[in-house]
Amino acid sequence: MSGWSELSGDAVALRGANIDTDQLIPARFMSQPRADGYGGFLLHDVRVGDEGHPLNHHAPQVLIAGRNFGSGSSREAAVYALVDFGVRAVFAPSFGDIFAGNAVNNGLLAAQIDEELCAALMEALGDGAGAARVDLAAGCAAIAGHDFDFTLDPVRREKLVNGWDDIDLTGQHMDKITEFCGARFAAHPWAMPTPQ
């Protein structure tokens, strides 16, 4: 996965709270090969038949969503669907914990904003799309005429900027891990399996 530090594009509002992972990608689509992409399945059961749904008319890089976005099951495919659709950032008052962890490990910013700002952004966007700019390093965004700061854990920022998941993050400490293993096995050779 490639990292990113700044993005510019469109933002749209997804109205309503508690958009869960089963809505983001219904389970029946998860048997499809990931290599084929999950973007077409994003919010499938909500979008199909709703001509007014914003994702039927726009392919945004940024979503403004209601509270408790990504709640429900731990399916990582919900994040795949968003990323494969082209979304790189979601701003909401709160997120499902597992969803937020899966998001950062797949290059998707899940940034918390307060309810008042969320409501103002949704009103500014209406049913259409608005210009969006997000800067991870500065921790700020400009969406539909609103400039604001957001808080992002430094480790999550590092992972997003570098395109790292947890394994990549651990790999950055390989020298120390190797040094520890060497010292540990030298001090406790009986703990090492005997080669056959």
FIGUMI-367186 format. One record per residue: x, y, z of N, C-alpha, C in turn. Coordinates in steps of 0.1 Angstrom, whole numbers, plus 5000, padded with zeros to 4 digits. Layout:
BEGIN
<nxx = X; nyy = Y; nzz = Z; caxx = X; cayy = Y; cazz = Z; cxx = X; cyy = Y; czz = Z>
...
***
This chain:
BEGIN
<nxx = 5008; nyy = 4988; nzz = 5000; caxx = 5000; cayy = 5000; cazz = 5000; cxx = 5009; cyy = 5012; czz = 5000>
<nxx = 5005; nyy = 5022; nzz = 4992; caxx = 5013; cayy = 5035; cazz = 4992; cxx = 5008; cyy = 5044; czz = 5003>
<nxx = 5017; nyy = 5052; nzz = 5008; caxx = 5013; cayy = 5061; cazz = 5018; cxx = 5009; cyy = 5075; czz = 5012>
<nxx = 5004; nyy = 5084; nzz = 5021; caxx = 5001; cayy = 5097; cazz = 5016; cxx = 5002; cyy = 5107; czz = 5027>
<nxx = 5004; nyy = 5119; nzz = 5024; caxx = 5005; cayy = 5130; cazz = 5035; cxx = 4995; cyy = 5141; czz = 5032>
<nxx = 4992; nyy = 5143; nzz = 5019; caxx = 4982; cayy = 5153; cazz = 5016; cxx = 4973; cyy = 5148; czz = 5005>
<nxx = 4960; nyy = 5152; nzz = 5005; caxx = 4951; cayy = 5148; cazz = 4994; cxx = 4942; cyy = 5160; czz = 4992>
<nxx = 4938; nyy = 5161; nzz = 4979; caxx = 4928; cayy = 5171; cazz = 4975; cxx = 4918; cyy = 5163; czz = 4966>
<nxx = 4906; nyy = 5167; nzz = 4967; caxx = 4895; cayy = 5160; cazz = 4959; cxx = 4882; cyy = 5165; czz = 4964>
<nxx = 4872; nyy = 5156; nzz = 4962; caxx = 4858; cayy = 5159; cazz = 4966; cxx = 4855; cyy = 5153; czz = 4979>
<nxx = 4845; nyy = 5159; nzz = 4986; caxx = 4840; cayy = 5153; cazz = 4998; cxx = 4824; cyy = 5153; czz = 4996>
<nxx = 4818; nyy = 5142; nzz = 5002; caxx = 4804; cayy = 5141; cazz = 5003; cxx = 4800; cyy = 5138; czz = 5017>
<nxx = 4787; nyy = 5140; nzz = 5020; caxx = 4782; cayy = 5137; cazz = 5033; cxx = 4774; cyy = 5124; czz = 5032>
<nxx = 4776; nyy = 5115; nzz = 5042; caxx = 4767; cayy = 5103; cazz = 5044; cxx = 4759; cyy = 5106; czz = 5056>
<nxx = 4747; nyy = 5108; nzz = 5054; caxx = 4738; cayy = 5112; cazz = 5065; cxx = 4734; cyy = 5100; czz = 5074>
<nxx = 4732; nyy = 5102; nzz = 5086; caxx = 4727; cayy = 5092; cazz = 5095; cxx = 4738; cyy = 5086; czz = 5103>
<nxx = 4735; nyy = 5081; nzz = 5115; caxx = 4744; cayy = 5076; cazz = 5124; cxx = 4745; cyy = 5060; czz = 5123>
<nxx = 4755; nyy = 5054; nzz = 5129; caxx = 4755; cayy = 5039; cazz = 5130; cxx = 4756; cyy = 5032; czz = 5116>
<nxx = 4763; nyy = 5038; nzz = 5107; caxx = 4766; cayy = 5031; cazz = 5094; cxx = 4776; cyy = 5020; czz = 5097>
<nxx = 4771; nyy = 5008; nzz = 5098; caxx = 4780; cayy = 4997; cazz = 5102; cxx = 4786; cyy = 4990; czz = 5091>
<nxx = 4795; nyy = 4980; nzz = 5095; caxx = 4803; cayy = 4973; cazz = 5085; cxx = 4795; cyy = 4964; czz = 5076>
<nxx = 4783; nyy = 4960; nzz = 5080; caxx = 4775; cayy = 4952; cazz = 5072; cxx = 4768; cyy = 4960; czz = 5061>
<nxx = 4766; nyy = 4973; nzz = 5064; caxx = 4760; cayy = 4982; cazz = 5054; cxx = 4772; cyy = 4986; czz = 5045>
<nxx = 4784; nyy = 4988; nzz = 5050; caxx = 4795; cayy = 4992; cazz = 5042; cxx = 4798; cyy = 4982; czz = 5031>
<nxx = 4798; nyy = 4969; nzz = 5035; caxx = 4798; cayy = 4958; cazz = 5025; cxx = 4791; cyy = 4946; czz = 5030>
<nxx = 4779; nyy = 4943; nzz = 5024; caxx = 4771; cayy = 4932; cazz = 5028; cxx = 4780; cyy = 4919; czz = 5027>
<nxx = 4778; nyy = 4910; nzz = 5037; caxx = 4786; cayy = 4898; cazz = 5038; cxx = 4786; cyy = 4889; czz = 5025>
<nxx = 4775; nyy = 4889; nzz = 5018; caxx = 4775; cayy = 4880; cazz = 5006; cxx = 4785; cyy = 4884; czz = 4995>
<nxx = 4790; nyy = 4896; nzz = 4996; caxx = 4800; cayy = 4900; cazz = 4986; cxx = 4815; cyy = 4897; czz = 4990>
<nxx = 4816; nyy = 4893; nzz = 5002; caxx = 4830; cayy = 4890; cazz = 5007; cxx = 4836; cyy = 4877; czz = 5002>
<nxx = 4829; nyy = 4869; nzz = 4994; caxx = 4834; cayy = 4857; cazz = 4988; cxx = 4841; cyy = 4861; czz = 4975>
<nxx = 4839; nyy = 4873; nzz = 4970; caxx = 4846; cayy = 4877; cazz = 4958; cxx = 4861; cyy = 4879; czz = 4960>
<nxx = 4869; nyy = 4877; nzz = 4950; caxx = 4883; cayy = 4879; cazz = 4952; cxx = 4887; cyy = 4893; czz = 4954>
<nxx = 4895; nyy = 4896; nzz = 4964; caxx = 4898; cayy = 4910; cazz = 4967; cxx = 4906; cyy = 4916; czz = 4955>
<nxx = 4913; nyy = 4908; nzz = 4948; caxx = 4920; cayy = 4914; cazz = 4936; cxx = 4911; cyy = 4920; czz = 4926>
<nxx = 4898; nyy = 4916; nzz = 4926; caxx = 4888; cayy = 4922; cazz = 4917; cxx = 4883; cyy = 4936; czz = 4922>
<nxx = 4886; nyy = 4939; nzz = 4934; caxx = 4882; cayy = 4952; cazz = 4940; cxx = 4868; cyy = 4951; czz = 4946>
<nxx = 4867; nyy = 4957; nzz = 4958; caxx = 4854; cayy = 4957; cazz = 4965; cxx = 4846; cyy = 4971; czz = 4964>
<nxx = 4852; nyy = 4980; nzz = 4956; caxx = 4846; cayy = 4993; cazz = 4955; cxx = 4831; cyy = 4993; czz = 4950>
<nxx = 4828; nyy = 4984; nzz = 4941; caxx = 4815; cayy = 4984; cazz = 4936; cxx = 4804; cyy = 4979; czz = 4946>
<nxx = 4809; nyy = 4973; nzz = 4957; caxx = 4800; cayy = 4967; cazz = 4967; cxx = 4797; cyy = 4977; czz = 4978>
<nxx = 4805; nyy = 4989; nzz = 4978; caxx = 4803; cayy = 4998; cazz = 4989; cxx = 4789; cyy = 5003; czz = 4991>
<nxx = 4783; nyy = 5001; nzz = 5003; caxx = 4770; cayy = 5005; cazz = 5006; cxx = 4760; cyy = 5000; czz = 4996>
<nxx = 4762; nyy = 4989; nzz = 4990; caxx = 4754; cayy = 4983; cazz = 4979; cxx = 4739; cyy = 4983; czz = 4982>
<nxx = 4735; nyy = 4978; nzz = 4994; caxx = 4721; cayy = 4977; cazz = 4996; cxx = 4714; cyy = 4990; czz = 5000>
<nxx = 4722; nyy = 5000; nzz = 5003; caxx = 4717; cayy = 5013; cazz = 5006; cxx = 4716; cyy = 5021; czz = 4993>
<nxx = 4726; nyy = 5020; nzz = 4984; caxx = 4727; cayy = 5028; cazz = 4972; cxx = 4717; cyy = 5022; czz = 4961>
<nxx = 4717; nyy = 5009; nzz = 4959; caxx = 4709; cayy = 5004; cazz = 4948; cxx = 4694; cyy = 5008; czz = 4950>
<nxx = 4688; nyy = 5014; nzz = 4940; caxx = 4675; cayy = 5018; cazz = 4940; cxx = 4673; cyy = 5032; czz = 4946>
<nxx = 4683; nyy = 5038; nzz = 4951; caxx = 4682; cayy = 5052; cazz = 4956; cxx = 4690; cyy = 5061; czz = 4947>
<nxx = 4682; nyy = 5067; nzz = 4938; caxx = 4689; cayy = 5076; cazz = 4928; cxx = 4695; cyy = 5088; czz = 4934>
<nxx = 4690; nyy = 5092; nzz = 4946; caxx = 4696; cayy = 5104; cazz = 4952; cxx = 4708; cyy = 5101; czz = 4961>
<nxx = 4712; nyy = 5089; nzz = 4962; caxx = 4724; cayy = 5086; cazz = 4971; cxx = 4736; cyy = 5093; czz = 4965>
<nxx = 4744; nyy = 5100; nzz = 4973; caxx = 4755; cayy = 5108; cazz = 4968; cxx = 4766; cyy = 5099; czz = 4961>
<nxx = 4767; nyy = 5087; nzz = 4966; caxx = 4778; cayy = 5078; cazz = 4960; cxx = 4774; cyy = 5073; czz = 4946>
<nxx = 4761; nyy = 5075; nzz = 4943; caxx = 4757; cayy = 5071; cazz = 4929; cxx = 4760; cyy = 5082; czz = 4919>
<nxx = 4764; nyy = 5094; nzz = 4924; caxx = 4767; cayy = 5106; cazz = 4916; cxx = 4781; cyy = 5111; czz = 4917>
<nxx = 4788; nyy = 5107; nzz = 4928; caxx = 4802; cayy = 5112; cazz = 4930; cxx = 4811; cyy = 5101; czz = 4935>
<nxx = 4824; nyy = 5103; nzz = 4932; caxx = 4834; cayy = 5094; cazz = 4936; cxx = 4844; cyy = 5101; czz = 4945>
<nxx = 4840; nyy = 5104; nzz = 4958; caxx = 4847; cayy = 5113; cazz = 4966; cxx = 4860; cyy = 5106; czz = 4972>
<nxx = 4869; nyy = 5114; nzz = 4976; caxx = 4881; cayy = 5110; cazz = 4983; cxx = 4879; cyy = 5111; czz = 4998>
<nxx = 4869; nyy = 5120; nzz = 5002; caxx = 4866; cayy = 5123; cazz = 5016; cxx = 4851; cyy = 5121; czz = 5019>
<nxx = 4848; nyy = 5115; nzz = 5030; caxx = 4834; cayy = 5113; cazz = 5035; cxx = 4833; cyy = 5120; czz = 5048>
<nxx = 4821; nyy = 5127; nzz = 5050; caxx = 4817; cayy = 5132; cazz = 5063; cxx = 4806; cyy = 5123; czz = 5067>
<nxx = 4807; nyy = 5117; nzz = 5079; caxx = 4797; cayy = 5106; cazz = 5083; cxx = 4792; cyy = 5109; czz = 5097>
<nxx = 4781; nyy = 5103; nzz = 5100; caxx = 4776; cayy = 5104; cazz = 5114; cxx = 4783; cyy = 5096; czz = 5124>
<nxx = 4779; nyy = 5098; nzz = 5136; caxx = 4786; cayy = 5091; cazz = 5147; cxx = 4785; cyy = 5076; czz = 5146>
<nxx = 4795; nyy = 5069; nzz = 5152; caxx = 4795; cayy = 5054; cazz = 5153; cxx = 4797; cyy = 5048; czz = 5139>
<nxx = 4805; nyy = 5055; nzz = 5131; caxx = 4807; cayy = 5050; cazz = 5117; cxx = 4816; cyy = 5037; czz = 5118>
<nxx = 4813; nyy = 5027; nzz = 5110; caxx = 4821; cayy = 5015; cazz = 5110; cxx = 4819; cyy = 5006; czz = 5122>
<nxx = 4808; nyy = 5008; nzz = 5129; caxx = 4805; cayy = 4999; cazz = 5141; cxx = 4801; cyy = 4985; czz = 5135>
<nxx = 4798; nyy = 4976; nzz = 5144; caxx = 4794; cayy = 4962; cazz = 5140; cxx = 4805; cyy = 4952; czz = 5140>
<nxx = 4805; nyy = 4943; nzz = 5130; caxx = 4815; cayy = 4933; cazz = 5130; cxx = 4828; cyy = 4938; czz = 5126>
<nxx = 4838; nyy = 4929; nzz = 5128; caxx = 4852; cayy = 4934; cazz = 5126; cxx = 4857; cyy = 4932; czz = 5112>
<nxx = 4848; nyy = 4930; nzz = 5102; caxx = 4852; cayy = 4927; cazz = 5088; cxx = 4861; cyy = 4938; czz = 5082>
<nxx = 4873; nyy = 4935; nzz = 5079; caxx = 4882; cayy = 4944; cazz = 5073; cxx = 4878; cyy = 4948; czz = 5059>
<nxx = 4869; nyy = 4939; nzz = 5053; caxx = 4864; cayy = 4942; cazz = 5039; cxx = 4856; cyy = 4955; czz = 5038>
<nxx = 4851; nyy = 4960; nzz = 5050; caxx = 4844; cayy = 4973; cazz = 5050; cxx = 4854; cyy = 4984; czz = 5046>
<nxx = 4866; nyy = 4983; nzz = 5051; caxx = 4876; cayy = 4993; cazz = 5048; cxx = 4881; cyy = 4991; czz = 5033>
<nxx = 4882; nyy = 4978; nzz = 5029; caxx = 4886; cayy = 4975; cazz = 5015; cxx = 4876; cyy = 4982; czz = 5005>
<nxx = 4863; nyy = 4981; nzz = 5008; caxx = 4853; cayy = 4987; cazz = 5000; cxx = 4855; cyy = 5002; czz = 4999>
<nxx = 4857; nyy = 5008; nzz = 5010; caxx = 4859; cayy = 5023; cazz = 5009; cxx = 4872; cyy = 5027; czz = 5001>
<nxx = 4883; nyy = 5020; nzz = 5004; caxx = 4895; cayy = 5023; cazz = 4998; cxx = 4894; cyy = 5020; czz = 4983>
<nxx = 4888; nyy = 5009; nzz = 4979; caxx = 4887; cayy = 5005; cazz = 4965; cxx = 4878; cyy = 5014; czz = 4958>
<nxx = 4869; nyy = 5021; nzz = 4965; caxx = 4860; cayy = 5031; cazz = 4959; cxx = 4867; cyy = 5044; czz = 4956>
<nxx = 4878; nyy = 5046; nzz = 4963; caxx = 4886; cayy = 5058; cazz = 4962; cxx = 4886; cyy = 5067; czz = 4974>
<nxx = 4880; nyy = 5063; nzz = 4985; caxx = 4879; cayy = 5071; cazz = 4997; cxx = 4892; cyy = 5070; czz = 5004>
<nxx = 4898; nyy = 5081; nzz = 5008; caxx = 4911; cayy = 5081; cazz = 5016; cxx = 4909; cyy = 5087; czz = 5030>
<nxx = 4898; nyy = 5093; nzz = 5033; caxx = 4896; cayy = 5099; cazz = 5046; cxx = 4881; cyy = 5099; czz = 5049>
<nxx = 4878; nyy = 5096; nzz = 5062; caxx = 4865; cayy = 5097; cazz = 5067; cxx = 4865; cyy = 5105; czz = 5080>
<nxx = 4857; nyy = 5116; nzz = 5081; caxx = 4856; cayy = 5124; cazz = 5093; cxx = 4842; cyy = 5121; czz = 5099>
<nxx = 4842; nyy = 5118; nzz = 5112; caxx = 4830; cayy = 5115; cazz = 5119; cxx = 4831; cyy = 5118; czz = 5134>
<nxx = 4820; nyy = 5119; nzz = 5141; caxx = 4822; cayy = 5122; cazz = 5156; cxx = 4827; cyy = 5109; czz = 5163>
<nxx = 4825; nyy = 5097; nzz = 5158; caxx = 4830; cayy = 5085; cazz = 5165; cxx = 4831; cyy = 5074; czz = 5155>
<nxx = 4839; nyy = 5064; nzz = 5158; caxx = 4841; cayy = 5052; cazz = 5149; cxx = 4840; cyy = 5040; czz = 5157>
<nxx = 4837; nyy = 5029; nzz = 5151; caxx = 4839; cayy = 5016; cazz = 5157; cxx = 4854; cyy = 5014; czz = 5159>
<nxx = 4858; nyy = 5009; nzz = 5171; caxx = 4872; cayy = 5007; cazz = 5174; cxx = 4880; cyy = 4999; czz = 5164>
<nxx = 4874; nyy = 4987; nzz = 5161; caxx = 4881; cayy = 4978; cazz = 5152; cxx = 4882; cyy = 4984; czz = 5138>
<nxx = 4871; nyy = 4990; nzz = 5134; caxx = 4871; cayy = 4997; cazz = 5121; cxx = 4882; cyy = 5007; czz = 5120>
<nxx = 4884; nyy = 5015; nzz = 5130; caxx = 4894; cayy = 5026; cazz = 5130; cxx = 4908; cyy = 5020; czz = 5129>
<nxx = 4911; nyy = 5009; nzz = 5136; caxx = 4924; cayy = 5002; cazz = 5134; cxx = 4926; cyy = 4996; czz = 5121>
<nxx = 4915; nyy = 4990; nzz = 5115; caxx = 4916; cayy = 4984; cazz = 5102; cxx = 4918; cyy = 4995; czz = 5092>
<nxx = 4912; nyy = 5007; nzz = 5094; caxx = 4913; cayy = 5018; cazz = 5084; cxx = 4928; cyy = 5022; czz = 5083>
<nxx = 4934; nyy = 5025; nzz = 5094; caxx = 4948; cayy = 5030; cazz = 5093; cxx = 4957; cyy = 5020; czz = 5087>
<nxx = 4955; nyy = 5007; nzz = 5090; caxx = 4963; cayy = 4997; cazz = 5084; cxx = 4962; cyy = 4995; czz = 5069>
<nxx = 4951; nyy = 5002; nzz = 5063; caxx = 4949; cayy = 5001; cazz = 5049; cxx = 4949; cyy = 5014; czz = 5042>
<nxx = 4955; nyy = 5024; nzz = 5049; caxx = 4957; cayy = 5037; cazz = 5043; cxx = 4945; cyy = 5047; czz = 5043>
<nxx = 4936; nyy = 5044; nzz = 5052; caxx = 4924; cayy = 5052; cazz = 5053; cxx = 4924; cyy = 5060; czz = 5066>
<nxx = 4923; nyy = 5073; nzz = 5065; caxx = 4922; cayy = 5081; cazz = 5077; cxx = 4908; cyy = 5081; czz = 5083>
<nxx = 4907; nyy = 5077; nzz = 5095; caxx = 4895; cayy = 5078; cazz = 5103; cxx = 4897; cyy = 5089; czz = 5114>
<nxx = 4892; nyy = 5101; nzz = 5111; caxx = 4895; cayy = 5112; cazz = 5120; cxx = 4882; cyy = 5117; czz = 5127>
<nxx = 4883; nyy = 5118; nzz = 5140; caxx = 4872; cayy = 5122; cazz = 5148; cxx = 4870; cyy = 5138; czz = 5148>
<nxx = 4858; nyy = 5142; nzz = 5146; caxx = 4855; cayy = 5156; cazz = 5147; cxx = 4842; cyy = 5157; czz = 5156>
<nxx = 4840; nyy = 5169; nzz = 5162; caxx = 4829; cayy = 5170; cazz = 5171; cxx = 4815; cyy = 5171; czz = 5163>
<nxx = 4805; nyy = 5168; nzz = 5170; caxx = 4791; cayy = 5168; cazz = 5164; cxx = 4788; cyy = 5181; czz = 5157>
<nxx = 4791; nyy = 5192; nzz = 5163; caxx = 4787; cayy = 5205; cazz = 5158; cxx = 4794; cyy = 5207; czz = 5144>
<nxx = 4807; nyy = 5204; nzz = 5143; caxx = 4815; cayy = 5206; cazz = 5131; cxx = 4809; cyy = 5196; czz = 5120>
<nxx = 4806; nyy = 5184; nzz = 5124; caxx = 4801; cayy = 5174; cazz = 5115; cxx = 4788; cyy = 5179; czz = 5109>
<nxx = 4779; nyy = 5185; nzz = 5117; caxx = 4766; cayy = 5190; cazz = 5113; cxx = 4769; cyy = 5202; czz = 5103>
<nxx = 4778; nyy = 5211; nzz = 5106; caxx = 4781; cayy = 5222; cazz = 5097; cxx = 4786; cyy = 5217; czz = 5084>
<nxx = 4795; nyy = 5207; nzz = 5084; caxx = 4801; cayy = 5202; cazz = 5071; cxx = 4790; cyy = 5196; czz = 5063>
<nxx = 4781; nyy = 5188; nzz = 5070; caxx = 4770; cayy = 5182; cazz = 5062; cxx = 4761; cyy = 5192; czz = 5056>
<nxx = 4758; nyy = 5203; nzz = 5063; caxx = 4749; cayy = 5213; cazz = 5058; cxx = 4756; cyy = 5220; czz = 5046>
<nxx = 4769; nyy = 5223; nzz = 5047; caxx = 4776; cayy = 5229; cazz = 5036; cxx = 4777; cyy = 5221; czz = 5024>
<nxx = 4778; nyy = 5208; nzz = 5026; caxx = 4779; cayy = 5198; cazz = 5014; cxx = 4765; cyy = 5196; czz = 5008>
<nxx = 4755; nyy = 5196; nzz = 5016; caxx = 4742; cayy = 5193; cazz = 5011; cxx = 4741; cyy = 5179; czz = 5005>
<nxx = 4735; nyy = 5178; nzz = 4994; caxx = 4734; cayy = 5165; cazz = 4987; cxx = 4744; cyy = 5164; czz = 4976>
<nxx = 4753; nyy = 5174; nzz = 4975; caxx = 4763; cayy = 5173; cazz = 4964; cxx = 4777; cyy = 5171; czz = 4970>
<nxx = 4787; nyy = 5175; nzz = 4962; caxx = 4801; cayy = 5173; cazz = 4966; cxx = 4807; cyy = 5187; czz = 4968>
<nxx = 4817; nyy = 5188; nzz = 4976; caxx = 4824; cayy = 5200; cazz = 4979; cxx = 4839; cyy = 5197; czz = 4979>
<nxx = 4847; nyy = 5208; nzz = 4977; caxx = 4862; cayy = 5207; cazz = 4976; cxx = 4867; cyy = 5203; czz = 4990>
<nxx = 4877; nyy = 5194; nzz = 4990; caxx = 4883; cayy = 5190; cazz = 5002; cxx = 4898; cyy = 5189; czz = 5001>
<nxx = 4905; nyy = 5193; nzz = 5011; caxx = 4920; cayy = 5192; cazz = 5012; cxx = 4923; cyy = 5187; czz = 5026>
<nxx = 4931; nyy = 5177; nzz = 5027; caxx = 4935; cayy = 5171; cazz = 5040; cxx = 4951; cyy = 5171; czz = 5041>
<nxx = 4956; nyy = 5176; nzz = 5052; caxx = 4971; cayy = 5176; cazz = 5054; cxx = 4973; cyy = 5168; czz = 5067>
<nxx = 4979; nyy = 5156; nzz = 5065; caxx = 4982; cayy = 5147; cazz = 5077; cxx = 4993; cyy = 5153; czz = 5086>
<nxx = 5003; nyy = 5159; nzz = 5080; caxx = 5014; cayy = 5164; cazz = 5088; cxx = 5010; cyy = 5175; czz = 5097>
<nxx = 5002; nyy = 5184; nzz = 5091; caxx = 4997; cayy = 5196; cazz = 5099; cxx = 4985; cyy = 5193; czz = 5107>
<nxx = 4978; nyy = 5181; nzz = 5104; caxx = 4966; cayy = 5178; cazz = 5111; cxx = 4955; cyy = 5187; czz = 5109>
<nxx = 4953; nyy = 5192; nzz = 5096; caxx = 4943; cayy = 5201; cazz = 5093; cxx = 4936; cyy = 5197; czz = 5080>
<nxx = 4924; nyy = 5202; nzz = 5079; caxx = 4916; cayy = 5200; cazz = 5067; cxx = 4908; cyy = 5212; czz = 5063>
<nxx = 4905; nyy = 5213; nzz = 5050; caxx = 4896; cayy = 5224; cazz = 5045; cxx = 4885; cyy = 5217; czz = 5037>
<nxx = 4873; nyy = 5217; nzz = 5041; caxx = 4862; cayy = 5210; cazz = 5034; cxx = 4850; cyy = 5220; czz = 5033>
<nxx = 4846; nyy = 5221; nzz = 5020; caxx = 4834; cayy = 5229; cazz = 5018; cxx = 4834; cyy = 5243; czz = 5025>
<nxx = 4845; nyy = 5250; nzz = 5024; caxx = 4846; cayy = 5263; cazz = 5031; cxx = 4849; cyy = 5263; czz = 5045>
<nxx = 4851; nyy = 5252; nzz = 5052; caxx = 4854; cayy = 5251; cazz = 5066; cxx = 4868; cyy = 5246; czz = 5068>
<nxx = 4876; nyy = 5254; nzz = 5075; caxx = 4890; cayy = 5250; cazz = 5078; cxx = 4889; cyy = 5245; czz = 5093>
<nxx = 4896; nyy = 5234; nzz = 5096; caxx = 4896; cayy = 5229; cazz = 5109; cxx = 4908; cyy = 5220; czz = 5111>
<nxx = 4912; nyy = 5218; nzz = 5124; caxx = 4922; cayy = 5209; cazz = 5128; cxx = 4916; cyy = 5196; czz = 5133>
<nxx = 4924; nyy = 5185; nzz = 5132; caxx = 4919; cayy = 5173; cazz = 5138; cxx = 4931; cyy = 5166; czz = 5145>
<nxx = 4928; nyy = 5158; nzz = 5155; caxx = 4938; cayy = 5151; cazz = 5162; cxx = 4941; cyy = 5138; czz = 5156>
<nxx = 4954; nyy = 5134; nzz = 5155; caxx = 4957; cayy = 5121; cazz = 5150; cxx = 4969; cyy = 5116; czz = 5158>
<nxx = 4967; nyy = 5104; nzz = 5163; caxx = 4978; cayy = 5097; cazz = 5170; cxx = 4991; cyy = 5097; czz = 5162>
<nxx = 5002; nyy = 5100; nzz = 5167; caxx = 5015; cayy = 5101; cazz = 5159; cxx = 5018; cyy = 5088; czz = 5152>
<nxx = 5015; nyy = 5076; nzz = 5159; caxx = 5018; cayy = 5063; cazz = 5153; cxx = 5009; cyy = 5061; czz = 5141>
<nxx = 4997; nyy = 5065; nzz = 5142; caxx = 4987; cayy = 5063; cazz = 5131; cxx = 4991; cyy = 5073; czz = 5119>
<nxx = 4996; nyy = 5085; nzz = 5123; caxx = 5001; cayy = 5094; cazz = 5112; cxx = 5013; cyy = 5087; czz = 5105>
<nxx = 5022; nyy = 5082; nzz = 5112; caxx = 5034; cayy = 5076; cazz = 5106; cxx = 5030; cyy = 5064; czz = 5097>
<nxx = 5020; nyy = 5056; nzz = 5101; caxx = 5016; cayy = 5045; cazz = 5093; cxx = 5009; cyy = 5050; czz = 5080>
<nxx = 5001; nyy = 5060; nzz = 5081; caxx = 4994; cayy = 5065; cazz = 5069; cxx = 5004; cyy = 5071; czz = 5060>
<nxx = 5013; nyy = 5080; nzz = 5065; caxx = 5022; cayy = 5087; cazz = 5056; cxx = 5032; cyy = 5077; czz = 5049>
<nxx = 5036; nyy = 5066; nzz = 5056; caxx = 5045; cayy = 5057; cazz = 5050; cxx = 5039; cyy = 5045; czz = 5043>
<nxx = 5025; nyy = 5044; nzz = 5045; caxx = 5019; cayy = 5032; cazz = 5039; cxx = 5021; cyy = 5019; czz = 5046>
<nxx = 5023; nyy = 5020; nzz = 5059; caxx = 5026; cayy = 5008; cazz = 5067; cxx = 5014; cyy = 5003; czz = 5074>
<nxx = 5015; nyy = 4989; nzz = 5077; caxx = 5006; cayy = 4983; cazz = 5086; cxx = 5014; cyy = 4979; czz = 5098>
<nxx = 5008; nyy = 4971; nzz = 5107; caxx = 5015; cayy = 4968; cazz = 5120; cxx = 5028; cyy = 4960; czz = 5118>
<nxx = 5028; nyy = 4952; nzz = 5108; caxx = 5040; cayy = 4944; cazz = 5105; cxx = 5051; cyy = 4953; czz = 5100>
<nxx = 5048; nyy = 4963; nzz = 5091; caxx = 5058; cayy = 4972; cazz = 5087; cxx = 5063; cyy = 4981; czz = 5098>
<nxx = 5054; nyy = 4985; nzz = 5107; caxx = 5058; cayy = 4993; cazz = 5118; cxx = 5068; cyy = 4985; czz = 5127>
<nxx = 5065; nyy = 4973; nzz = 5130; caxx = 5074; cayy = 4964; cazz = 5138; cxx = 5087; cyy = 4962; czz = 5131>
<nxx = 5087; nyy = 4961; nzz = 5118; caxx = 5099; cayy = 4959; cazz = 5110; cxx = 5109; cyy = 4970; czz = 5111>
<nxx = 5104; nyy = 4982; nzz = 5114; caxx = 5113; cayy = 4993; cazz = 5116; cxx = 5123; cyy = 4992; czz = 5128>
<nxx = 5120; nyy = 4982; nzz = 5136; caxx = 5128; cayy = 4979; cazz = 5148; cxx = 5136; cyy = 4966; czz = 5147>
<nxx = 5138; nyy = 4962; nzz = 5135; caxx = 5144; cayy = 4949; cazz = 5133; cxx = 5158; cyy = 4948; czz = 5138>
<nxx = 5166; nyy = 4958; nzz = 5138; caxx = 5179; cayy = 4958; cazz = 5144; cxx = 5179; cyy = 4955; czz = 5159>
<nxx = 5170; nyy = 4962; nzz = 5166; caxx = 5168; cayy = 4960; cazz = 5180; cxx = 5163; cyy = 4946; czz = 5183>
<nxx = 5154; nyy = 4941; nzz = 5175; caxx = 5148; cayy = 4928; cazz = 5177; cxx = 5159; cyy = 4917; czz = 5175>
<nxx = 5167; nyy = 4919; nzz = 5165; caxx = 5178; cayy = 4909; cazz = 5162; cxx = 5188; cyy = 4910; czz = 5174>
<nxx = 5192; nyy = 4922; nzz = 5178; caxx = 5201; cayy = 4923; cazz = 5189; cxx = 5196; cyy = 4917; czz = 5202>
<nxx = 5183; nyy = 4919; nzz = 5205; caxx = 5177; cayy = 4912; cazz = 5217; cxx = 5177; cyy = 4897; czz = 5216>
<nxx = 5174; nyy = 4892; nzz = 5204; caxx = 5173; cayy = 4877; cazz = 5202; cxx = 5187; cyy = 4871; czz = 5204>
<nxx = 5197; nyy = 4878; nzz = 5198; caxx = 5211; cayy = 4873; cazz = 5200; cxx = 5215; cyy = 4873; czz = 5214>
<nxx = 5213; nyy = 4883; nzz = 5222; caxx = 5216; cayy = 4884; cazz = 5236; cxx = 5208; cyy = 4874; czz = 5244>
<nxx = 5196; nyy = 4872; nzz = 5241; caxx = 5187; cayy = 4863; cazz = 5248; cxx = 5192; cyy = 4849; czz = 5246>
<nxx = 5195; nyy = 4845; nzz = 5234; caxx = 5199; cayy = 4831; cazz = 5231; cxx = 5213; cyy = 4829; czz = 5236>
<nxx = 5221; nyy = 4839; nzz = 5236; caxx = 5235; cayy = 4837; cazz = 5242; cxx = 5234; cyy = 4835; czz = 5257>
<nxx = 5225; nyy = 4842; nzz = 5264; caxx = 5224; cayy = 4840; cazz = 5278; cxx = 5216; cyy = 4828; czz = 5282>
<nxx = 5208; nyy = 4823; nzz = 5273; caxx = 5199; cayy = 4811; cazz = 5276; cxx = 5200; cyy = 4801; czz = 5264>
<nxx = 5211; nyy = 4795; nzz = 5262; caxx = 5212; cayy = 4786; cazz = 5250; cxx = 5203; cyy = 4774; czz = 5251>
<nxx = 5200; nyy = 4770; nzz = 5263; caxx = 5191; cayy = 4759; cazz = 5265; cxx = 5177; cyy = 4761; czz = 5260>
<nxx = 5173; nyy = 4774; nzz = 5258; caxx = 5160; cayy = 4778; cazz = 5253; cxx = 5159; cyy = 4776; czz = 5238>
<nxx = 5170; nyy = 4774; nzz = 5231; caxx = 5170; cayy = 4772; cazz = 5217; cxx = 5168; cyy = 4758; czz = 5213>
<nxx = 5160; nyy = 4755; nzz = 5203; caxx = 5158; cayy = 4741; cazz = 5198; cxx = 5171; cyy = 4736; czz = 5193>
<nxx = 5173; nyy = 4723; nzz = 5195; caxx = 5185; cayy = 4717; cazz = 5190; cxx = 5183; cyy = 4713; czz = 5175>
<nxx = 5193; nyy = 4718; nzz = 5166; caxx = 5191; cayy = 4714; cazz = 5152; cxx = 5192; cyy = 4699; czz = 5150>
<nxx = 5184; nyy = 4694; nzz = 5141; caxx = 5184; cayy = 4679; cazz = 5138; cxx = 5193; cyy = 4676; czz = 5127>
***
